[in-house]
Amino acid sequence: MFVWDDAKKTKMVSVEDSLPGRDTPVLPDPKPHTVLGTDLLAEPGEGQEIIYLASGCFWGAEKLAWELGADSTAVGYMGGFTPNPTYEEVCTGLTGHAETVRVLYTPEKLPTAKLLQAFFESHDPTSLNKQGGDIGTQYRSAIFTTTQEQEDTAHQMIRAYQDKLTQAGHGQIVT
């Protein structure tokens, strides 16, 4: 039986110590999104983009994306070593994954900067491997971009937010 240890949960697992996982997806043929009715794994259409955001527990982050006008969302795990991990495996801290929201959006309707502003303002980007009472590397803050423009916007916003946080006496952004 796995025993939770907060000190161990906040330390990133090494590739060598990560769980083996599996070759096949845990959910190979997902049903449409329960709330939005959209295809969870839809490829971007004309004028759409995908960005992946990790800001702690993915349910609140997903709802925020809906409220902002995302075209579709899906929750899952990214940034780890274990192929196709289960929820239970991610919770052990032995996969290296972060709880992540896949956001399909139309930048003309929902600009990347507006989406990232909500991302930064909805969690503590200075908190390493935890958000509120959720502790573990799966709750880390991360942005996984799919375009150069998204990456550039993210870096610009991190610099701007860090300046404001530093002026207010807060810590370093760890996103």
LUMMARVEX-694809 format. One record per atom (N, C-alpha, C): chain; z, y, x; residue number from 0; residue in one letter; atom name. Coordinates in steps of 0.02 Angstrom, whole numbers, padded with zeros to 5 digits, m for minus. Example, Ala and Ser with C-alpha at 12.3 -4.5 7.8 and 13.67 -1.06 7.14 Angstrom:
residues 2
[rec "A",[00390,m00284,00660],0,"a","N"]
[rec "A",[00390,m00225,00615],0,"a","CA"]
[rec "A",[00390,m00165,00660],0,"a","C"]
[rec "A",[00354,m00112,00642],1,"s","N"]
[rec "A",[00357,m00053,00684],1,"s","CA"]
[rec "A",[00394,00002,00645],1,"s","C"]
This chain:
residues 175
[rec "A",[00000,m00059,00042],0,"m","N"]
[rec "A",[00000,00000,00000],0,"m","CA"]
[rec "A",[00000,00062,00045],0,"m","C"]
[rec "A",[m00041,00112,00026],1,"f","N"]
[rec "A",[m00046,00173,00064],1,"f","CA"]
[rec "A",[00011,00219,00045],1,"f","C"]
[rec "A",[00047,00247,00093],2,"v","N"]
[rec "A",[00102,00293,00081],2,"v","CA"]
[rec "A",[00078,00363,00100],2,"v","C"]
[rec "A",[00085,00411,00054],3,"w","N"]
[rec "A",[00065,00480,00067],3,"w","CA"]
[rec "A",[00112,00512,00118],3,"w","C"]
[rec "A",[00083,00544,00166],4,"d","N"]
[rec "A",[00120,00580,00217],4,"d","CA"]
[rec "A",[00083,00646,00226],4,"d","C"]
[rec "A",[00114,00702,00204],5,"d","N"]
[rec "A",[00079,00766,00205],5,"d","CA"]
[rec "A",[00052,00783,00275],5,"d","C"]
[rec "A",[00089,00767,00327],6,"a","N"]
[rec "A",[00065,00782,00395],6,"a","CA"]
[rec "A",[00001,00743,00411],6,"a","C"]
[rec "A",[m00002,00680,00388],7,"k","N"]
[rec "A",[m00062,00640,00400],7,"k","CA"]
[rec "A",[m00119,00661,00356],7,"k","C"]
[rec "A",[m00104,00682,00295],8,"k","N"]
[rec "A",[m00156,00700,00247],8,"k","CA"]
[rec "A",[m00194,00763,00269],8,"k","C"]
[rec "A",[m00162,00807,00308],9,"t","N"]
[rec "A",[m00195,00868,00329],9,"t","CA"]
[rec "A",[m00231,00862,00396],9,"t","C"]
[rec "A",[m00229,00804,00426],10,"k","N"]
[rec "A",[m00264,00792,00489],10,"k","CA"]
[rec "A",[m00329,00755,00474],10,"k","C"]
[rec "A",[m00384,00781,00499],11,"m","N"]
[rec "A",[m00449,00750,00486],11,"m","CA"]
[rec "A",[m00453,00682,00520],11,"m","C"]
[rec "A",[m00475,00633,00482],12,"v","N"]
[rec "A",[m00484,00565,00508],12,"v","CA"]
[rec "A",[m00543,00565,00558],12,"v","C"]
[rec "A",[m00540,00522,00607],13,"s","N"]
[rec "A",[m00596,00516,00654],13,"s","CA"]
[rec "A",[m00648,00468,00625],13,"s","C"]
[rec "A",[m00708,00471,00651],14,"v","N"]
[rec "A",[m00761,00426,00629],14,"v","CA"]
[rec "A",[m00738,00354,00638],14,"v","C"]
[rec "A",[m00707,00339,00695],15,"e","N"]
[rec "A",[m00685,00271,00710],15,"e","CA"]
[rec "A",[m00632,00245,00661],15,"e","C"]
[rec "A",[m00590,00290,00636],16,"d","N"]
[rec "A",[m00536,00269,00591],16,"d","CA"]
[rec "A",[m00552,00277,00517],16,"d","C"]
[rec "A",[m00613,00300,00502],17,"s","N"]
[rec "A",[m00631,00310,00431],17,"s","CA"]
[rec "A",[m00647,00243,00398],17,"s","C"]
[rec "A",[m00642,00243,00332],18,"l","N"]
[rec "A",[m00656,00183,00293],18,"l","CA"]
[rec "A",[m00731,00166,00296],18,"l","C"]
[rec "A",[m00749,00102,00288],19,"p","N"]
[rec "A",[m00819,00082,00296],19,"p","CA"]
[rec "A",[m00865,00103,00239],19,"p","C"]
[rec "A",[m00840,00108,00179],20,"g","N"]
[rec "A",[m00882,00128,00123],20,"g","CA"]
[rec "A",[m00932,00074,00103],20,"g","C"]
[rec "A",[m00989,00098,00076],21,"r","N"]
[rec "A",[m01039,00051,00050],21,"r","CA"]
[rec "A",[m01108,00082,00054],21,"r","C"]
[rec "A",[m01159,00039,00051],22,"d","N"]
[rec "A",[m01229,00062,00055],22,"d","CA"]
[rec "A",[m01254,00091,m00010],22,"d","C"]
[rec "A",[m01227,00069,m00067],23,"t","N"]
[rec "A",[m01252,00090,m00132],23,"t","CA"]
[rec "A",[m01209,00146,m00161],23,"t","C"]
[rec "A",[m01240,00192,m00197],24,"p","N"]
[rec "A",[m01201,00245,m00230],24,"p","CA"]
[rec "A",[m01150,00217,m00279],24,"p","C"]
[rec "A",[m01094,00250,m00286],25,"v","N"]
[rec "A",[m01042,00230,m00332],25,"v","CA"]
[rec "A",[m01066,00237,m00404],25,"v","C"]
[rec "A",[m01106,00288,m00416],26,"l","N"]
[rec "A",[m01134,00302,m00483],26,"l","CA"]
[rec "A",[m01210,00307,m00476],26,"l","C"]
[rec "A",[m01245,00250,m00473],27,"p","N"]
[rec "A",[m01317,00250,m00458],27,"p","CA"]
[rec "A",[m01361,00283,m00511],27,"p","C"]
[rec "A",[m01340,00282,m00574],28,"d","N"]
[rec "A",[m01381,00310,m00628],28,"d","CA"]
[rec "A",[m01337,00351,m00674],28,"d","C"]
[rec "A",[m01318,00411,m00652],29,"p","N"]
[rec "A",[m01271,00451,m00693],29,"p","CA"]
[rec "A",[m01302,00474,m00759],29,"p","C"]
[rec "A",[m01260,00477,m00809],30,"k","N"]
[rec "A",[m01280,00503,m00874],30,"k","CA"]
[rec "A",[m01286,00580,m00869],30,"k","C"]
[rec "A",[m01316,00612,m00918],31,"p","N"]
[rec "A",[m01319,00686,m00917],31,"p","CA"]
[rec "A",[m01249,00717,m00917],31,"p","C"]
[rec "A",[m01245,00778,m00892],32,"h","N"]
[rec "A",[m01183,00815,m00888],32,"h","CA"]
[rec "A",[m01151,00818,m00958],32,"h","C"]
[rec "A",[m01088,00800,m00962],33,"t","N"]
[rec "A",[m01053,00797,m01027],33,"t","CA"]
[rec "A",[m01050,00865,m01061],33,"t","C"]
[rec "A",[m01039,00918,m01025],34,"v","N"]
[rec "A",[m01032,00985,m01055],34,"v","CA"]
[rec "A",[m01100,01020,m01061],34,"v","C"]
[rec "A",[m01140,01019,m01007],35,"l","N"]
[rec "A",[m01202,01056,m01006],35,"l","CA"]
[rec "A",[m01262,01017,m01032],35,"l","C"]
[rec "A",[m01257,00951,m01034],36,"g","N"]
[rec "A",[m01313,00910,m01056],36,"g","CA"]
[rec "A",[m01370,00905,m01007],36,"g","C"]
[rec "A",[m01359,00928,m00945],37,"t","N"]
[rec "A",[m01411,00930,m00894],37,"t","CA"]
[rec "A",[m01409,00867,m00851],37,"t","C"]
[rec "A",[m01464,00855,m00816],38,"d","N"]
[rec "A",[m01469,00800,m00768],38,"d","CA"]
[rec "A",[m01424,00817,m00709],38,"d","C"]
[rec "A",[m01376,00774,m00694],39,"l","N"]
[rec "A",[m01328,00788,m00640],39,"l","CA"]
[rec "A",[m01362,00795,m00572],39,"l","C"]
[rec "A",[m01415,00758,m00561],40,"l","N"]
[rec "A",[m01447,00758,m00495],40,"l","CA"]
[rec "A",[m01517,00788,m00497],40,"l","C"]
[rec "A",[m01528,00834,m00544],41,"a","N"]
[rec "A",[m01594,00866,m00549],41,"a","CA"]
[rec "A",[m01612,00901,m00484],41,"a","C"]
[rec "A",[m01675,00894,m00466],42,"e","N"]
[rec "A",[m01701,00931,m00408],42,"e","CA"]
[rec "A",[m01714,01003,m00431],42,"e","C"]
[rec "A",[m01710,01051,m00385],43,"p","N"]
[rec "A",[m01723,01120,m00405],43,"p","CA"]
[rec "A",[m01794,01129,m00430],43,"p","C"]
[rec "A",[m01800,01166,m00484],44,"g","N"]
[rec "A",[m01866,01185,m00510],44,"g","CA"]
[rec "A",[m01887,01252,m00479],44,"g","C"]
[rec "A",[m01939,01280,m00505],45,"e","N"]
[rec "A",[m01964,01345,m00481],45,"e","CA"]
[rec "A",[m01909,01397,m00486],45,"e","C"]
[rec "A",[m01894,01429,m00429],46,"g","N"]
[rec "A",[m01844,01483,m00427],46,"g","CA"]
[rec "A",[m01772,01460,m00426],46,"g","C"]
[rec "A",[m01759,01394,m00423],47,"q","N"]
[rec "A",[m01691,01369,m00421],47,"q","CA"]
[rec "A",[m01672,01347,m00351],47,"q","C"]
[rec "A",[m01606,01345,m00338],48,"e","N"]
[rec "A",[m01579,01322,m00274],48,"e","CA"]
[rec "A",[m01517,01280,m00288],48,"e","C"]
[rec "A",[m01498,01242,m00238],49,"i","N"]
[rec "A",[m01436,01204,m00240],49,"i","CA"]
[rec "A",[m01391,01228,m00183],49,"i","C"]
[rec "A",[m01328,01235,m00198],50,"i","N"]
[rec "A",[m01277,01249,m00147],50,"i","CA"]
[rec "A",[m01217,01205,m00164],50,"i","C"]
[rec "A",[m01180,01185,m00114],51,"y","N"]
[rec "A",[m01122,01141,m00123],51,"y","CA"]
[rec "A",[m01059,01180,m00102],51,"y","C"]
[rec "A",[m01010,01183,m00147],52,"l","N"]
[rec "A",[m00950,01222,m00135],52,"l","CA"]
[rec "A",[m00887,01179,m00141],52,"l","C"]
[rec "A",[m00844,01184,m00091],53,"a","N"]
[rec "A",[m00781,01148,m00091],53,"a","CA"]
[rec "A",[m00724,01199,m00087],53,"a","C"]
[rec "A",[m00683,01200,m00138],54,"s","N"]
[rec "A",[m00629,01250,m00140],54,"s","CA"]
[rec "A",[m00564,01220,m00168],54,"s","C"]
[rec "A",[m00551,01158,m00150],55,"g","N"]
[rec "A",[m00493,01124,m00177],55,"g","CA"]
[rec "A",[m00516,01075,m00231],55,"g","C"]
[rec "A",[m00478,01067,m00282],56,"c","N"]
[rec "A",[m00496,01021,m00336],56,"c","CA"]
[rec "A",[m00562,01043,m00368],56,"c","C"]
[rec "A",[m00609,00996,m00374],57,"f","N"]
[rec "A",[m00676,01016,m00397],57,"f","CA"]
[rec "A",[m00682,01033,m00470],57,"f","C"]
[rec "A",[m00634,01013,m00512],58,"w","N"]
[rec "A",[m00641,01026,m00584],58,"w","CA"]
[rec "A",[m00640,01101,m00600],58,"w","C"]
[rec "A",[m00594,01138,m00571],59,"g","N"]
[rec "A",[m00591,01210,m00583],59,"g","CA"]
[rec "A",[m00651,01246,m00554],59,"g","C"]
[rec "A",[m00672,01224,m00495],60,"a","N"]
[rec "A",[m00731,01255,m00463],60,"a","CA"]
[rec "A",[m00794,01243,m00504],60,"a","C"]
[rec "A",[m00798,01183,m00533],61,"e","N"]
[rec "A",[m00856,01168,m00574],61,"e","CA"]
[rec "A",[m00857,01212,m00637],61,"e","C"]
[rec "A",[m00800,01218,m00670],62,"k","N"]
[rec "A",[m00797,01260,m00730],62,"k","CA"]
[rec "A",[m00815,01333,m00714],62,"k","C"]
[rec "A",[m00792,01357,m00658],63,"l","N"]
[rec "A",[m00809,01426,m00637],63,"l","CA"]
[rec "A",[m00884,01434,m00630],63,"l","C"]
[rec "A",[m00918,01385,m00601],64,"a","N"]
[rec "A",[m00991,01388,m00594],64,"a","CA"]
[rec "A",[m01025,01390,m00662],64,"a","C"]
[rec "A",[m01000,01352,m00710],65,"w","N"]
[rec "A",[m01029,01354,m00778],65,"w","CA"]
[rec "A",[m01022,01424,m00807],65,"w","C"]
[rec "A",[m00961,01451,m00800],66,"e","N"]
[rec "A",[m00947,01517,m00829],66,"e","CA"]
[rec "A",[m00990,01572,m00798],66,"e","C"]
[rec "A",[m01008,01563,m00736],67,"l","N"]
[rec "A",[m01050,01613,m00702],67,"l","CA"]
[rec "A",[m01124,01606,m00720],67,"l","C"]
[rec "A",[m01143,01550,m00751],68,"g","N"]
[rec "A",[m01212,01541,m00771],68,"g","CA"]
[rec "A",[m01252,01492,m00730],68,"g","C"]
[rec "A",[m01219,01446,m00696],69,"a","N"]
[rec "A",[m01256,01394,m00659],69,"a","CA"]
[rec "A",[m01299,01354,m00707],69,"a","C"]
[rec "A",[m01355,01330,m00684],70,"d","N"]
[rec "A",[m01400,01290,m00725],70,"d","CA"]
[rec "A",[m01373,01219,m00735],70,"d","C"]
[rec "A",[m01341,01192,m00684],71,"s","N"]
[rec "A",[m01311,01126,m00688],71,"s","CA"]
[rec "A",[m01261,01118,m00632],71,"s","C"]
[rec "A",[m01213,01074,m00642],72,"t","N"]
[rec "A",[m01163,01060,m00591],72,"t","CA"]
[rec "A",[m01149,00985,m00589],72,"t","C"]
[rec "A",[m01123,00963,m00534],73,"a","N"]
[rec "A",[m01099,00894,m00528],73,"a","CA"]
[rec "A",[m01044,00894,m00476],73,"a","C"]
[rec "A",[m00993,00853,m00487],74,"v","N"]
[rec "A",[m00939,00848,m00438],74,"v","CA"]
[rec "A",[m00949,00786,m00395],74,"v","C"]
[rec "A",[m00924,00789,m00334],75,"g","N"]
[rec "A",[m00929,00732,m00289],75,"g","CA"]
[rec "A",[m00895,00748,m00224],75,"g","C"]
[rec "A",[m00917,00715,m00171],76,"y","N"]
[rec "A",[m00884,00721,m00106],76,"y","CA"]
[rec "A",[m00936,00733,m00052],76,"y","C"]
[rec "A",[m00919,00777,m00004],77,"m","N"]
[rec "A",[m00964,00792,00052],77,"m","CA"]
[rec "A",[m00923,00802,00116],77,"m","C"]
[rec "A",[m00958,00802,00171],78,"g","N"]
[rec "A",[m00928,00820,00235],78,"g","CA"]
[rec "A",[m00888,00765,00268],78,"g","C"]
[rec "A",[m00896,00704,00245],79,"g","N"]
[rec "A",[m00856,00650,00274],79,"g","CA"]
[rec "A",[m00898,00598,00310],79,"g","C"]
[rec "A",[m00865,00544,00326],80,"f","N"]
[rec "A",[m00895,00491,00366],80,"f","CA"]
[rec "A",[m00910,00427,00327],80,"f","C"]
[rec "A",[m00872,00414,00275],81,"t","N"]
[rec "A",[m00878,00353,00236],81,"t","CA"]
[rec "A",[m00938,00358,00188],81,"t","C"]
[rec "A",[m00986,00312,00193],82,"p","N"]
[rec "A",[m01042,00315,00147],82,"p","CA"]
[rec "A",[m01021,00297,00075],82,"p","C"]
[rec "A",[m01042,00338,00027],83,"n","N"]
[rec "A",[m01030,00325,m00044],83,"n","CA"]
[rec "A",[m00957,00308,m00060],83,"n","C"]
[rec "A",[m00911,00354,m00044],84,"p","N"]
[rec "A",[m00840,00339,m00056],84,"p","CA"]
[rec "A",[m00821,00342,m00130],84,"p","C"]
[rec "A",[m00769,00305,m00147],85,"t","N"]
[rec "A",[m00740,00309,m00215],85,"t","CA"]
[rec "A",[m00687,00363,m00215],85,"t","C"]
[rec "A",[m00666,00382,m00275],86,"y","N"]
[rec "A",[m00612,00430,m00282],86,"y","CA"]
[rec "A",[m00549,00406,m00246],86,"y","C"]
[rec "A",[m00533,00343,m00256],87,"e","N"]
[rec "A",[m00473,00314,m00226],87,"e","CA"]
[rec "A",[m00477,00317,m00150],87,"e","C"]
[rec "A",[m00535,00303,m00122],88,"e","N"]
[rec "A",[m00543,00306,m00049],88,"e","CA"]
[rec "A",[m00536,00377,m00023],88,"e","C"]
[rec "A",[m00566,00425,m00057],89,"v","N"]
[rec "A",[m00560,00495,m00036],89,"v","CA"]
[rec "A",[m00487,00516,m00037],89,"v","C"]
[rec "A",[m00450,00495,m00088],90,"c","N"]
[rec "A",[m00379,00514,m00094],90,"c","CA"]
[rec "A",[m00336,00486,m00037],90,"c","C"]
[rec "A",[m00358,00435,m00002],91,"t","N"]
[rec "A",[m00319,00410,00055],91,"t","CA"]
[rec "A",[m00321,00457,00114],91,"t","C"]
[rec "A",[m00372,00502,00116],92,"g","N"]
[rec "A",[m00381,00545,00174],92,"g","CA"]
[rec "A",[m00417,00510,00231],92,"g","C"]
[rec "A",[m00443,00450,00217],93,"l","N"]
[rec "A",[m00475,00411,00270],93,"l","CA"]
[rec "A",[m00551,00409,00265],93,"l","C"]
[rec "A",[m00580,00457,00229],94,"t","N"]
[rec "A",[m00653,00461,00224],94,"t","CA"]
[rec "A",[m00681,00523,00257],94,"t","C"]
[rec "A",[m00640,00575,00262],95,"g","N"]
[rec "A",[m00662,00639,00291],95,"g","CA"]
[rec "A",[m00697,00684,00242],95,"g","C"]
[rec "A",[m00702,00665,00179],96,"h","N"]
[rec "A",[m00739,00704,00129],96,"h","CA"]
[rec "A",[m00697,00760,00099],96,"h","C"]
[rec "A",[m00732,00810,00073],97,"a","N"]
[rec "A",[m00701,00864,00034],97,"a","CA"]
[rec "A",[m00726,00858,m00038],97,"a","C"]
[rec "A",[m00682,00873,m00086],98,"e","N"]
[rec "A",[m00703,00877,m00156],98,"e","CA"]
[rec "A",[m00751,00936,m00162],98,"e","C"]
[rec "A",[m00810,00922,m00187],99,"t","N"]
[rec "A",[m00865,00971,m00185],99,"t","CA"]
[rec "A",[m00901,00975,m00252],99,"t","C"]
[rec "A",[m00925,01035,m00268],100,"v","N"]
[rec "A",[m00965,01045,m00327],100,"v","CA"]
[rec "A",[m01037,01060,m00305],100,"v","C"]
[rec "A",[m01083,01021,m00332],101,"r","N"]
[rec "A",[m01155,01033,m00322],101,"r","CA"]
[rec "A",[m01176,01082,m00377],101,"r","C"]
[rec "A",[m01199,01141,m00356],102,"v","N"]
[rec "A",[m01218,01193,m00404],102,"v","CA"]
[rec "A",[m01293,01204,m00400],102,"v","C"]
[rec "A",[m01327,01189,m00455],103,"l","N"]
[rec "A",[m01398,01205,m00463],103,"l","CA"]
[rec "A",[m01400,01271,m00500],103,"l","C"]
[rec "A",[m01432,01321,m00471],104,"y","N"]
[rec "A",[m01431,01387,m00500],104,"y","CA"]
[rec "A",[m01496,01424,m00487],104,"y","C"]
[rec "A",[m01507,01477,m00524],105,"t","N"]
[rec "A",[m01566,01520,m00517],105,"t","CA"]
[rec "A",[m01542,01586,m00488],105,"t","C"]
[rec "A",[m01555,01599,m00423],106,"p","N"]
[rec "A",[m01530,01660,m00392],106,"p","CA"]
[rec "A",[m01551,01725,m00428],106,"p","C"]
[rec "A",[m01607,01723,m00462],107,"e","N"]
[rec "A",[m01628,01783,m00499],107,"e","CA"]
[rec "A",[m01579,01799,m00556],107,"e","C"]
[rec "A",[m01550,01746,m00586],108,"k","N"]
[rec "A",[m01500,01755,m00640],108,"k","CA"]
[rec "A",[m01429,01757,m00613],108,"k","C"]
[rec "A",[m01415,01716,m00564],109,"l","N"]
[rec "A",[m01349,01711,m00533],109,"l","CA"]
[rec "A",[m01358,01718,m00457],109,"l","C"]
[rec "A",[m01353,01779,m00431],110,"p","N"]
[rec "A",[m01364,01788,m00359],110,"p","CA"]
[rec "A",[m01314,01748,m00317],110,"p","C"]
[rec "A",[m01338,01724,m00261],111,"t","N"]
[rec "A",[m01296,01685,m00215],111,"t","CA"]
[rec "A",[m01232,01724,m00197],111,"t","C"]
[rec "A",[m01239,01789,m00185],112,"a","N"]
[rec "A",[m01180,01829,m00167],112,"a","CA"]
[rec "A",[m01128,01830,m00224],112,"a","C"]
[rec "A",[m01150,01832,m00286],113,"k","N"]
[rec "A",[m01103,01831,m00343],113,"k","CA"]
[rec "A",[m01068,01763,m00347],113,"k","C"]
[rec "A",[m01106,01709,m00336],114,"l","N"]
[rec "A",[m01077,01642,m00337],114,"l","CA"]
[rec "A",[m01026,01634,m00281],114,"l","C"]
[rec "A",[m01043,01659,m00221],115,"l","N"]
[rec "A",[m00997,01654,m00164],115,"l","CA"]
[rec "A",[m00937,01700,m00171],115,"l","C"]
[rec "A",[m00946,01758,m00203],116,"q","N"]
[rec "A",[m00889,01802,m00216],116,"q","CA"]
[rec "A",[m00838,01766,m00260],116,"q","C"]
[rec "A",[m00863,01733,m00312],117,"a","N"]
[rec "A",[m00818,01695,m00356],117,"a","CA"]
[rec "A",[m00785,01638,m00318],117,"a","C"]
[rec "A",[m00823,01606,m00274],118,"f","N"]
[rec "A",[m00796,01552,m00232],118,"f","CA"]
[rec "A",[m00737,01577,m00191],118,"f","C"]
[rec "A",[m00747,01632,m00155],119,"f","N"]
[rec "A",[m00694,01658,m00111],119,"f","CA"]
[rec "A",[m00634,01684,m00150],119,"f","C"]
[rec "A",[m00646,01712,m00209],120,"e","N"]
[rec "A",[m00592,01742,m00247],120,"e","CA"]
[rec "A",[m00556,01691,m00292],120,"e","C"]
[rec "A",[m00581,01630,m00296],121,"s","N"]
[rec "A",[m00550,01580,m00340],121,"s","CA"]
[rec "A",[m00504,01532,m00303],121,"s","C"]
[rec "A",[m00500,01538,m00237],122,"h","N"]
[rec "A",[m00455,01495,m00198],122,"h","CA"]
[rec "A",[m00433,01532,m00136],122,"h","C"]
[rec "A",[m00390,01502,m00097],123,"d","N"]
[rec "A",[m00365,01533,m00035],123,"d","CA"]
[rec "A",[m00406,01507,00023],123,"d","C"]
[rec "A",[m00456,01544,00046],124,"p","N"]
[rec "A",[m00498,01520,00101],124,"p","CA"]
[rec "A",[m00463,01521,00169],124,"p","C"]
[rec "A",[m00400,01544,00171],125,"t","N"]
[rec "A",[m00362,01543,00233],125,"t","CA"]
[rec "A",[m00315,01483,00237],125,"t","C"]
[rec "A",[m00314,01442,00185],126,"s","N"]
[rec "A",[m00270,01385,00181],126,"s","CA"]
[rec "A",[m00305,01323,00207],126,"s","C"]
[rec "A",[m00281,01295,00262],127,"l","N"]
[rec "A",[m00313,01238,00294],127,"l","CA"]
[rec "A",[m00293,01173,00260],127,"l","C"]
[rec "A",[m00341,01138,00233],128,"n","N"]
[rec "A",[m00332,01071,00205],128,"n","CA"]
[rec "A",[m00281,01068,00148],128,"n","C"]
[rec "A",[m00279,01120,00108],129,"k","N"]
[rec "A",[m00238,01119,00048],129,"k","CA"]
[rec "A",[m00256,01179,00005],129,"k","C"]
[rec "A",[m00243,01171,m00060],130,"q","N"]
[rec "A",[m00249,01226,m00108],130,"q","CA"]
[rec "A",[m00192,01217,m00157],130,"q","C"]
[rec "A",[m00147,01265,m00159],131,"g","N"]
[rec "A",[m00089,01260,m00203],131,"g","CA"]
[rec "A",[m00050,01198,m00186],131,"g","C"]
[rec "A",[m00035,01158,m00238],132,"g","N"]
[rec "A",[00003,01096,m00227],132,"g","CA"]
[rec "A",[m00039,01038,m00204],132,"g","C"]
[rec "A",[m00105,01046,m00202],133,"d","N"]
[rec "A",[m00150,00992,m00179],133,"d","CA"]
[rec "A",[m00154,00994,m00103],133,"d","C"]
[rec "A",[m00132,00940,m00071],134,"i","N"]
[rec "A",[m00130,00937,00002],134,"i","CA"]
[rec "A",[m00172,00880,00027],134,"i","C"]
[rec "A",[m00215,00894,00076],135,"g","N"]
[rec "A",[m00257,00843,00106],135,"g","CA"]
[rec "A",[m00324,00872,00127],135,"g","C"]
[rec "A",[m00356,00839,00173],136,"t","N"]
[rec "A",[m00421,00864,00197],136,"t","CA"]
[rec "A",[m00473,00866,00142],136,"t","C"]
[rec "A",[m00464,00827,00089],137,"q","N"]
[rec "A",[m00513,00828,00034],137,"q","CA"]
[rec "A",[m00510,00894,m00006],137,"q","C"]
[rec "A",[m00457,00934,00006],138,"y","N"]
[rec "A",[m00449,00998,m00029],138,"y","CA"]
[rec "A",[m00468,01058,00015],138,"y","C"]
[rec "A",[m00503,01045,00070],139,"r","N"]
[rec "A",[m00520,01099,00115],139,"r","CA"]
[rec "A",[m00574,01144,00085],139,"r","C"]
[rec "A",[m00580,01203,00113],140,"s","N"]
[rec "A",[m00629,01252,00091],140,"s","CA"]
[rec "A",[m00692,01244,00134],140,"s","C"]
[rec "A",[m00750,01237,00099],141,"a","N"]
[rec "A",[m00812,01228,00136],141,"a","CA"]
[rec "A",[m00871,01251,00094],141,"a","C"]
[rec "A",[m00923,01273,00127],142,"i","N"]
[rec "A",[m00986,01291,00095],142,"i","CA"]
[rec "A",[m01040,01250,00131],142,"i","C"]
[rec "A",[m01078,01212,00092],143,"f","N"]
[rec "A",[m01134,01173,00118],143,"f","CA"]
[rec "A",[m01197,01205,00090],143,"f","C"]
[rec "A",[m01234,01238,00133],144,"t","N"]
[rec "A",[m01293,01275,00111],144,"t","CA"]
[rec "A",[m01356,01231,00115],144,"t","C"]
[rec "A",[m01407,01252,00078],145,"t","N"]
[rec "A",[m01471,01217,00080],145,"t","CA"]
[rec "A",[m01529,01263,00099],145,"t","C"]
[rec "A",[m01515,01328,00108],146,"t","N"]
[rec "A",[m01566,01375,00130],146,"t","CA"]
[rec "A",[m01537,01421,00184],146,"t","C"]
[rec "A",[m01580,01449,00224],147,"q","N"]
[rec "A",[m01558,01497,00275],147,"q","CA"]
[rec "A",[m01527,01559,00243],147,"q","C"]
[rec "A",[m01556,01581,00187],148,"e","N"]
[rec "A",[m01529,01640,00153],148,"e","CA"]
[rec "A",[m01458,01627,00128],148,"e","C"]
[rec "A",[m01445,01568,00101],149,"q","N"]
[rec "A",[m01377,01552,00080],149,"q","CA"]
[rec "A",[m01329,01554,00140],149,"q","C"]
[rec "A",[m01350,01524,00195],150,"e","N"]
[rec "A",[m01308,01523,00255],150,"e","CA"]
[rec "A",[m01294,01594,00280],150,"e","C"]
[rec "A",[m01346,01635,00283],151,"d","N"]
[rec "A",[m01338,01704,00306],151,"d","CA"]
[rec "A",[m01291,01742,00260],151,"d","C"]
[rec "A",[m01299,01733,00194],152,"t","N"]
[rec "A",[m01256,01767,00146],152,"t","CA"]
[rec "A",[m01183,01744,00154],152,"t","C"]
[rec "A",[m01173,01680,00163],153,"a","N"]
[rec "A",[m01106,01653,00173],153,"a","CA"]
[rec "A",[m01073,01683,00235],153,"a","C"]
[rec "A",[m01109,01685,00290],154,"h","N"]
[rec "A",[m01081,01713,00352],154,"h","CA"]
[rec "A",[m01065,01788,00343],154,"h","C"]
[rec "A",[m01109,01825,00310],155,"q","N"]
[rec "A",[m01096,01896,00298],155,"q","CA"]
[rec "A",[m01033,01906,00255],155,"q","C"]
[rec "A",[m01026,01864,00204],156,"m","N"]
[rec "A",[m00969,01871,00160],156,"m","CA"]
[rec "A",[m00904,01850,00194],156,"m","C"]
[rec "A",[m00907,01799,00235],157,"i","N"]
[rec "A",[m00847,01778,00273],157,"i","CA"]
[rec "A",[m00824,01836,00318],157,"i","C"]
[rec "A",[m00871,01868,00352],158,"r","N"]
[rec "A",[m00852,01924,00395],158,"r","CA"]
[rec "A",[m00821,01981,00354],158,"r","C"]
[rec "A",[m00852,01997,00297],159,"a","N"]
[rec "A",[m00827,02052,00256],159,"a","CA"]
[rec "A",[m00758,02036,00227],159,"a","C"]
[rec "A",[m00750,01974,00201],160,"y","N"]
[rec "A",[m00685,01955,00174],160,"y","CA"]
[rec "A",[m00633,01952,00229],160,"y","C"]
[rec "A",[m00651,01928,00288],161,"q","N"]
[rec "A",[m00603,01924,00343],161,"q","CA"]
[rec "A",[m00578,01993,00362],161,"q","C"]
[rec "A",[m00623,02042,00364],162,"d","N"]
[rec "A",[m00603,02111,00379],162,"d","CA"]
[rec "A",[m00550,02135,00329],162,"d","C"]
[rec "A",[m00562,02123,00265],163,"k","N"]
[rec "A",[m00515,02144,00213],163,"k","CA"]
[rec "A",[m00449,02106,00219],163,"k","C"]
[rec "A",[m00453,02041,00231],164,"l","N"]
[rec "A",[m00391,02001,00238],164,"l","CA"]
[rec "A",[m00351,02022,00299],164,"l","C"]
[rec "A",[m00384,02036,00354],165,"t","N"]
[rec "A",[m00350,02058,00415],165,"t","CA"]
[rec "A",[m00316,02125,00403],165,"t","C"]
[rec "A",[m00351,02171,00370],166,"q","N"]
[rec "A",[m00321,02236,00355],166,"q","CA"]
[rec "A",[m00259,02229,00311],166,"q","C"]
[rec "A",[m00259,02178,00268],167,"a","N"]
[rec "A",[m00202,02167,00222],167,"a","CA"]
[rec "A",[m00148,02123,00254],167,"a","C"]
[rec "A",[m00158,02103,00317],168,"g","N"]
[rec "A",[m00108,02063,00352],168,"g","CA"]
[rec "A",[m00109,01988,00337],168,"g","C"]
[rec "A",[m00166,01964,00312],169,"h","N"]
[rec "A",[m00172,01892,00296],169,"h","CA"]
[rec "A",[m00206,01855,00354],169,"h","C"]
[rec "A",[m00205,01789,00350],170,"g","N"]
[rec "A",[m00231,01746,00403],170,"g","CA"]
[rec "A",[m00307,01741,00407],170,"g","C"]
[rec "A",[m00328,01695,00450],171,"q","N"]
[rec "A",[m00399,01685,00463],171,"q","CA"]
[rec "A",[m00430,01639,00409],171,"q","C"]
[rec "A",[m00491,01655,00391],172,"i","N"]
[rec "A",[m00528,01612,00345],172,"i","CA"]
[rec "A",[m00545,01547,00382],172,"i","C"]
[rec "A",[m00532,01491,00349],173,"v","N"]
[rec "A",[m00546,01425,00379],173,"v","CA"]
[rec "A",[m00605,01390,00346],173,"v","C"]
[rec "A",[m00638,01424,00300],174,"t","N"]
[rec "A",[m00696,01396,00265],174,"t","CA"]
[rec "A",[m00748,01375,00316],174,"t","C"]
